[in-house]
Amino acid sequence: MTVEDRSVDDFHPVPQDPSLGTRVDPVIGPVSDWTTDFSHLEPEYAQHAPEVWDDLRSRCPIAHTDRFGGGWLPTRYEDVAAIAYDTDAFSSRAIIMSNFRPPVDIAPIGGAPPISSDPPFHHDARKLLLPAFTKTAVSKLEPATREFCESLLDGFAGRDVVDAAAEYSQHIPMRVIAHMLGFPQEDGEQFARFVENTLEGVNLPPEERIERMGELFEYIFARIREHIAEPRDDLTSYLLDVELYGSKLDPSHVAGTIVLLLIAGIDTTWSAIGASLWHLAGHPEDRRRLVAEPELMPFALEEFLRAYAPVTMARLVKQDMSWHGVDMKAEDWVLLPFPAANRDPEQFERADEVVLDRKVNRHAAFGLGIHRCVGSHLARMELRVALEVWLSRFPEFSLADPDAVKWSSGQIRGPRTLPVRLG
């Protein structure tokens, strides 16, 4: 059976029942004590997360909160790694910490396989995606990515100040992912809204979150139906045609994986590009050295990824247990702040500094354990090309107003507003 044999009628979103799963009333407002009341949604965390991690690591390396129905925040590399590798005690069925927990029976597949999948299903679901994200496959996308970056910078002609986040970094992964999936390039504005709804609206009532997610799935299923009617050589048609355990993927699996690629493949990368440009704008000595010594770029990329890793994932505790001196309850959230792990001085020398030529750099920017990012080659390519094109055009640039830089809240951290002065 090929794509043409799939039934269009199967690919319509099924409304979710908000009564399923577990919900709690949201708790919002300033944090009273980060050790006992942390919240990754507060403005202070968005702007000053590294300082929060440093403080917690010295006082309370595994912080707790009653918000979101109860959760934990480890800040040491060894603790983050231990949880990431322990799939027996921690489930990935929900990886966005919110005031709603999906029902347990959604495991082991989850809503966005393979990132939401537990073993043994995870291994096989992840394996399906590997061919699309090899170095060879990614290299074929580089010329078009470079051309697009150049075109974005062409639009800055005659301007002194531009927003390097909203007008540059945010557009690059949207264009690349749209191309890979075979989605309309002009839908980027919708992608940005989907990302914000998914990652930053986690304290909204479950009914409203489900309604917003419904808009995303309506969009995805519409694109899928187009691909059934007109198969093409892209990742969407591949997912419609590939088999798992001798059968085509369930419609919910296809849609969930596309949601994963659309959400995770966009915000994470634009955040990494934006944070790297923020650093170079504010550290002229590093910027000038990188321009003068382009052979440092491979090391600099890894260091930017270490120092400004954008991604924090979540897990759910499977059952009551005592873990590393704290008493975790079943269904407690656990955040895995890979950026905090990357700044642990027990793991990295000069952990709070950006060392452009750092030779040994086993960072956790792409995660740890079985859920390590399948798109790491793609993200590295986009980051490298974005910086190379920018620096070749604007070797001199600076922060136009440091106080105007705004960082995103939630589990993906990167600059959302980044005004820079060119020249």
Secondary structure as the mmCIF struct_conf table of DSSP 4:
data_model
#
loop_
_struct_conf.conf_type_id
_struct_conf.id
_struct_conf.beg_label_comp_id
_struct_conf.beg_label_asym_id
_struct_conf.beg_label_seq_id
_struct_conf.end_label_comp_id
_struct_conf.end_label_asym_id
_struct_conf.end_label_seq_id
HELX_RH_3T_P HELX_RH_3T_P1 VAL A 3 ASP A 5
BEND BEND1 ARG A 6 ARG A 6
HELX_RH_3T_P HELX_RH_3T_P2 VAL A 8 ASP A 10
BEND BEND2 HIS A 12 HIS A 12
HELX_LH_PP_P HELX_LH_PP_P1 PRO A 13 GLN A 16
TURN_TY1_P TURN_TY1_P1 PRO A 18 SER A 19
BEND BEND3 LEU A 20 GLY A 21
STRN STRN1 THR A 22 ARG A 23
BEND BEND4 GLY A 29 GLY A 29
BEND BEND5 SER A 32 SER A 32
TURN_TY1_P TURN_TY1_P2 TRP A 34 THR A 36
BEND BEND6 ASP A 37 ASP A 37
TURN_TY1_P TURN_TY1_P3 HIS A 40 LEU A 41
BEND BEND7 GLU A 42 GLU A 42
HELX_RH_AL_P HELX_RH_AL_P1 PRO A 43 ARG A 59
BEND BEND8 PRO A 61 PRO A 61
STRN STRN2 ILE A 62 THR A 65
BEND BEND9 ASP A 66 ASP A 66
HELX_RH_3T_P HELX_RH_3T_P3 ARG A 67 GLY A 69
BEND BEND10 GLY A 70 GLY A 70
STRN STRN3 GLY A 71 PRO A 74
BEND BEND11 ARG A 76 ARG A 76
HELX_RH_AL_P HELX_RH_AL_P2 TYR A 77 TYR A 85
TURN_TY1_P TURN_TY1_P4 THR A 87 ALA A 89
STRN STRN4 PHE A 90 SER A 91
BEND BEND12 ARG A 93 ARG A 93
BEND BEND13 ILE A 96 ILE A 96
BEND BEND14 ASN A 99 ASN A 99
STRN STRN5 PHE A 100 ARG A 101
HELX_RH_3T_P HELX_RH_3T_P4 VAL A 104 ILE A 106
TURN_TY1_P TURN_TY1_P5 ALA A 107 ILE A 109
BEND BEND15 GLY A 111 ALA A 112
TURN_TY1_P TURN_TY1_P6 PRO A 113 SER A 116
HELX_LH_PP_P HELX_LH_PP_P2 SER A 117 ASP A 118
TURN_TY1_P TURN_TY1_P7 PRO A 119 PRO A 120
HELX_RH_AL_P HELX_RH_AL_P3 PHE A 121 LEU A 129
HELX_RH_3T_P HELX_RH_3T_P5 LEU A 130 PHE A 133
BEND BEND16 THR A 134 THR A 134
HELX_RH_AL_P HELX_RH_AL_P4 LYS A 135 SER A 139
TURN_TY1_P TURN_TY1_P8 LYS A 140 LEU A 141
HELX_RH_AL_P HELX_RH_AL_P5 GLU A 142 ASP A 154
TURN_TY1_P TURN_TY1_P9 GLY A 155 GLY A 158
BEND BEND17 ASP A 160 ASP A 160
STRN STRN6 VAL A 161 ASP A 163
TURN_TY1_P TURN_TY1_P10 ALA A 164 ALA A 164
HELX_RH_PI_P HELX_RH_PI_P1 ALA A 165 SER A 169
TURN_TY1_P TURN_TY1_P11 GLN A 170 GLN A 170
HELX_RH_AL_P HELX_RH_AL_P6 HIS A 171 LEU A 181
TURN_TY1_P TURN_TY1_P12 GLY A 182 GLY A 182
HELX_RH_3T_P HELX_RH_3T_P6 GLN A 185 ASP A 187
HELX_RH_AL_P HELX_RH_AL_P7 GLY A 188 GLU A 200
TURN_TY1_P TURN_TY1_P13 VAL A 202 ASN A 203
BEND BEND18 LEU A 204 LEU A 204
HELX_RH_AL_P HELX_RH_AL_P8 PRO A 206 ALA A 229
BEND BEND19 GLU A 230 GLU A 230
BEND BEND20 ASP A 233 ASP A 234
HELX_RH_AL_P HELX_RH_AL_P9 LEU A 235 ASP A 241
STRN STRN7 GLU A 243 LEU A 244
TURN_TY1_P TURN_TY1_P14 TYR A 245 GLY A 246
STRN STRN8 SER A 247 LYS A 248
HELX_LH_PP_P HELX_LH_PP_P3 LEU A 249 ASP A 250
HELX_RH_AL_P HELX_RH_AL_P10 PRO A 251 GLY A 282
HELX_RH_AL_P HELX_RH_AL_P11 PRO A 284 ALA A 292
HELX_RH_3T_P HELX_RH_3T_P7 PRO A 294 LEU A 296
HELX_RH_AL_P HELX_RH_AL_P12 MET A 297 ALA A 307
TURN_TY1_P TURN_TY1_P15 TYR A 308 TYR A 308
STRN STRN9 VAL A 311 VAL A 311
STRN STRN10 THR A 312 VAL A 317
BEND BEND21 GLN A 319 GLN A 319
STRN STRN11 MET A 321 TRP A 323
TURN_TY1_P TURN_TY1_P16 HIS A 324 GLY A 325
STRN STRN12 VAL A 326 MET A 328
TURN_TY1_P TURN_TY1_P17 ALA A 330 GLU A 331
STRN STRN13 TRP A 333 PRO A 337
HELX_RH_AL_P HELX_RH_AL_P13 PHE A 338 ALA A 341
TURN_TY1_P TURN_TY1_P18 ASN A 342 ARG A 343
TURN_TY1_P TURN_TY1_P19 PRO A 345 GLN A 347
BEND BEND22 PHE A 348 PHE A 348
TURN_TY1_P TURN_TY1_P20 GLU A 349 ASP A 352
BEND BEND23 GLU A 353 GLU A 353
TURN_TY1_P TURN_TY1_P21 LEU A 356 ASP A 357
BEND BEND24 LYS A 359 LYS A 359
TURN_TY1_P TURN_TY1_P22 ALA A 365 PHE A 366
BEND BEND25 LEU A 368 LEU A 368
HELX_RH_3T_P HELX_RH_3T_P8 GLY A 369 HIS A 371
TURN_TY1_P TURN_TY1_P23 VAL A 374 GLY A 375
HELX_RH_AL_P HELX_RH_AL_P14 SER A 376 ARG A 393
BEND BEND26 PRO A 395 GLU A 396
STRN STRN14 PHE A 397 LEU A 399
BEND BEND27 ALA A 400 ALA A 400
HELX_RH_3T_P HELX_RH_3T_P9 PRO A 402 ALA A 404
STRN STRN15 LYS A 406 TRP A 407
HELX_LH_PP_P HELX_LH_PP_P4 SER A 408 SER A 409
BEND BEND28 GLY A 410 GLN A 411
STRN STRN16 ILE A 412 ILE A 412
STRN STRN17 PRO A 415 THR A 417
STRN STRN18 PRO A 419 LEU A 422
#
